[in-house]
Amino acid sequence: ATRVSTAMVSQFGMSEVVGLVNYDAEQYERLSTEGKRAVENEVRVINELSNLRVMKLLTEHREELDRLAKALVEYETLDKNEIERAIKGLPIERDDVSK
């Protein structure tokens, strides 16, 4: 996560604080202490906000996650349709492959 958010801030200009920049590794090393601190602070903010968002989503969708986990324990692998059925609490219908 840190690597991705660092690239977002230092290479893809995805920070209003740091601005539209593209620092390669050498340019980043030549940044001032304040410049590096700004990048690091923005990276931390992105990671913290992302973590909060993920925790909220996991909490809000706990029942669906539990149903999916149960189906995975039972079947080990699921295709897209089976995942959708498991999340909705519907039975998973499979043909008996051993016949």
N, C-alpha and C positions, 0 to 999 in steps of 0.2 A: 504494500500500500504506500509506503514511504517513497519507494522508487517511482511509482506512478505519479504521486502528487508532486514530487520534486520536479519531474519532467513537465507536468502541467504548469507549474509556476515558472521554472527557469528556461524551458525550451518552447513552450506553446503559448506563452503570454496569457495564461488563464488566471490572472490575478490582477484585480484592480489596484491593489497596493503596490505591487512590483511593476506592473505595467506590461505592455506588449514588448517582451524581450525574448531573446534566444541566445542563451549562454551555453557554449560548449564547455567541456570540462576545464580546458585551459583558461577560458575567459572567466569561468566561475571562480577558479583559484585566485585570479587577479582582482576579484571584487574586494571592496573595502569590508572591514568588519561589519559596518552598518548594513551594507548591501547583503552580505551573507546572512546577517541576523534577520533582515526583512524576508528573505527567501525562506529561511528556516521557520520563522513565525507563521508565514502563510501556509507552509507545508503542514505545520502542526494544526492550524485552524481547519484546513481541509480534512485532515485525518480525524480530528475530533468531531467535526460536523458529520462526516461520513459514518463514524462509529455510532453517533446518536441516531442517525437515520436508520441504520441497519438494525439497531436494538429495538427501535420503535416498530419497524416492519416485522421483525421476528416475534415480538410480543403480540402485535395485532393479529398475526396469522398463526399463532401457536397451534390451534386446533388442526389447521390444514397441514402444518409441519408434522404433527404427531401422527396424523393419518398416513401421510406419505412415508414416514419412518417405519410405521407398522407394515405397510405394503412392501417396502424394500426388504425388511427382515424376512417376510414371508416368501417373496418371489426373487430376491436378489437383484434382478434387473427389470426395468420397466420401460416400455416404449412411451412415446408422447401421449397417446390416447390413454394408456394405463395410468400414467401420472395424473392426467386430468381427472380420470375417474376416481383415483385414490384420494386426491385432494378434496373432491366433492363428497367423499364418503360413499361412493357407489361401488358395487362389487366389480372385481376384475374378472373378466371372462376370457379364459384361455382354452384353446383346443388342447386335448391331451396328446402331447407329442410322442409319448411312449408307444402308441398304437401303430 
